Amino acid sequence: MADYTINVGNVEMTALADGVSMRDPLAIFPGSSLQEWRLVPGALYAGDEIMSRVGTTAVRSEGKLIVVDTGLQMPGAQLLEDMKRRGVDRDAVDLVVMTHLHGDHVGWNLTNGQPTFPNARYLIPKADWDFWTQEDVMSDYPHIGQQVTPLEEHKVLDLMEDEYQITSELTTMLTPGHTAGHTSIVISSAGEKGFILGDVANNPVQITHSQWTPIFDMNPGMARRTRRAVLEMLEQEGHLVSAGHFPDPGFGHIVKVSGRRYWRGV
C-alpha cells in the first residue's frame, strides 16, 4: 500500500490529489514515439495511455501547514475530500504556495468566490503573476480572473522571488520554462534533502528522456535546460522528490542505472 505521508528530516509531506486523467502520450509529447515509451518500464498503462495525476502536496514545517498547488476543481474533483482523508484541515492551512499559474495548479484557490483556505496567505511567483495578469493573456485564460486575481482583492496575496524563505527549511527555486516564473521548493532539514518538483517534469518518462517537452511547456528550450540541470542535481544529491503529476503518491528518487536516469518511486 502506498505511503501518502513521508518525512524529510523534520519536514512532513502528505500527498494529495484532485483526480487523475488518462491521455494519449503522443498527443502530450508529440516528439516521442510509442516504441520509445514501451522501452521505459511502467511508463504506459492499458491501451498505451499515460496517467496524469492532478497532485498537491501538504507540508508541515516549523509549526506551519503549507499546501503547494491547489488542483483543478473540475467535475468529480476530490481535493477537499482527499484532504479530509489525509488529516489536512483546510481551516488550519497557514500558506498556499503555487509553483505556477496553469489552471490545474490553482483550481481550488477560491470556492464560490471566497478563499478556500480562509486563514492562509497565498504565495505566487512574481514572474508568473507579471505574465499571466497581462490583459491580453487573461482574456485567453479565464481561470486567472476566476482563481488568481481575486486573491489580491481579498488581500491574501503575496508575491515571491527566487530563493524566497517559506520557512528556514523550505526555500523556493526558480525553475523556468514550463512557465516564465515556474518555481520549485527545496527542502533541507536535519541533514536530509527534498524537492517539490512542480511541472519541471510532467511524467516519469522525462527522467529518462529529459529532452521530451510536453505541449504545456511554454518555452520548450528553457524547460529542457531547466529539467536537465534539476535532474542532475536531484540525482547527485539524493533528494526525495514530490512530483505532482506522477502516479500516486508521487514520492521518489532520481536514480542512474547503466548510465541512464530513471524514476524510482517509494
Beta strands, then each sheet from edge to edge (+ up, - down):
strand 1: 5-8
strand 2: 11-23
strand 3: 50-61
strand 4: 64-68
strand 5: 95-97
strand 6: 110-111
strand 7: 114-115
strand 8: 121-125
strand 9: 157-160
strand 10: 165-167
strand 11: 170-174
strand 12: 183-189
strand 13: 192-196
strand 14: 240-242
strand 15: 251-257
strand 16: 260-265
sheet 1: 1+ 2- 3+ 4- 5- 8- 9-
sheet 2: 6+ 7-
sheet 3: 10+ 11- 12+ 13- 14- 15+ 16-
end
